[in-house]
Amino acid sequence: MMPFHFLILAVLVALGQAGCGGGHEHDPSHAEPHHHEPHHHEPPHGGAGVTLGDEAAHIEFLADADTGTMIAWFFTPHMERYLRIEAKSFEVLAKLPDGEAKLTFAAVANAGTGETVGDTSQFVAKADWLAGVAGFDAVLPELTIRGTVYRNVAFNYPKGN
């Protein structure tokens, strides 16, 4: 028969493991239930961060007014690493004062990282109107990433979502 103190220890270990889901550090000094506050991940290139789903992925958009281009990079949750996706292109609809404009982002291959069209994290769009616009609201109509379809993702450039 198992000694009583081993039984208590086993129960305490099991309850500790059940805790609040694991995967992150906790402050052992608090005894109240906690709720995860929304947090912000800084886009590494200084652009506009757009969250997809429940932080399943992120996109960073960065415009270059001098060249009339906008670059988009895909990232894993928490913007920790680049995320290669299968898309060869995707569209963003920008809402401008004189109407709607379409940005078509094309996949960028990178021999240095081994990324290819259809397996890349970087996309670029070119539009002359980008040179004269400081900001705009936009919608990503539809994009599939790792089998998940994201529809009508609204954001602002340069604020993000």
N, C-alpha and C positions, 0 to 999 in steps of 0.2 A: 504494500500500500504506500502511496506517495505521501511524503510529509506535507502537512498543511501549508507551510510557508512556501514550498515549491509550487503548489497549486495557486496560491495568491499571486506569486511572481509571474506565473504563466498567464494568468488572467490580465494582470497589469500590462504585460508586454503586448498581448493581443489587442487590448483596448488602445494602447499607444499607437500601434500600427494602423488601426482603423481611423484614428484621429480625424484630420480634415482633408484627407486625400493625398497627402504627401507631395513630393516634387518641389518643395520649397522650404526655406528655413522659417522657423517660428521663434518668437520671443517667448522663452519659457516662463517669463515673469507674469504673463497675462493669463487670467483664468476664465475670462469671458469669451463667448463665441465671437469669432471675427468674421468680417465680410471683406472680400477683396475689393478694394477701390479701383476704379478705372485708372489705368496708367498710360503714359505716353512714351512712345519710343521715338527717339530723335532719328530722322532720316540721315544716313551717313554722308550724303552729298549736299545737305542743306536745302533740299527741295521740299515738296509737299508730300506728307505721308498719308496714304490711304489704306485703311484697314479693310480686309475682306473677311466676311463672316465673323465668327467669334475669335478673332485674331488667328485664323487659320493661315493667313498669308498677308503680306503687305506689299504695296506698290509705292515707290517713290517717283514723283514726277518733277523734272527740273527743266525749265525753259531757258534757252539762250537767245535773248533778243537780238544779238548781233548777227546770228546765223539763221534766225527764224526757225529754229528746231526745238523740239522737246524730247528729252530722253526719259524713258521709264525703266526702272529696275524692279525686279520682283525679289522679295525676301521671305524667308521662313518666319514663323512666329517670333515676336520680339525683335525683329530686324537683325537677327544674329548672323545669318548667312544668306548669300544669294540663293535664289530658288529658280532652278531651270524649269521651264514649262514647255509644253509641246506646241503651243500656238505659233503659227508663222506670222500672224498679224492680229491686231485687235483695234477696235475703234472707240473713240471717246467723242461725245457730242458736247461742244462748248456753247454756252449761252452768252452771246455777245449783244451789245446794245442795238445793233442793226440786224439781229437774227441769230440763227443757229449755224455753227460751223463744225465740220467734221474733221477730226484728227485721226489719221490712219497710221498706227504704229506698226512698223515692220521689224521683224526679228533681226538681231545683229549677231553675226558669227564672230568668234574671237579665237584665233588660232592659239593665242597664249594660254587660254584657259580650257581649250578643247570644246568650247561651246559652238554649236552649229544652229542653223535655222531649223526650228522644230525641237531644239534642245538647248535653250538659252534663257538667260535671266534679263537680258537687255534688249530694249526696243527703242526705235527712234521714229519721230514723225516730223515732217517739214511742212510749214505753213507760213506764208508771207505775213499774215495778220498777227502772228506771235510777236513780231518786232514792235508793234504799237500798242500792245495790251499789257497792263500791269497785273491784272487779275481777272478771273472769270469763274462762274459756276459751271459745273460740268456733270455729265452722267456717263458712266461706263455701262452701255446697254446690256452686254452679256459677255462672259468670259468663263471658260472651263479650265480649272486648275486641279490636277490630280483627281479627276473624276467628279469634282464638285462644280456645279454651275452657279455662278454669281450673276445676278441680274439687277439692273437699275441701281448701281452703286453711285450715289450722289456725293460730290465733293466740291471743294473750292480750291482754285489755284490762286495764291500760294499757301492757303491755310491748311488744306487737307480735309480730313473728315473726323 
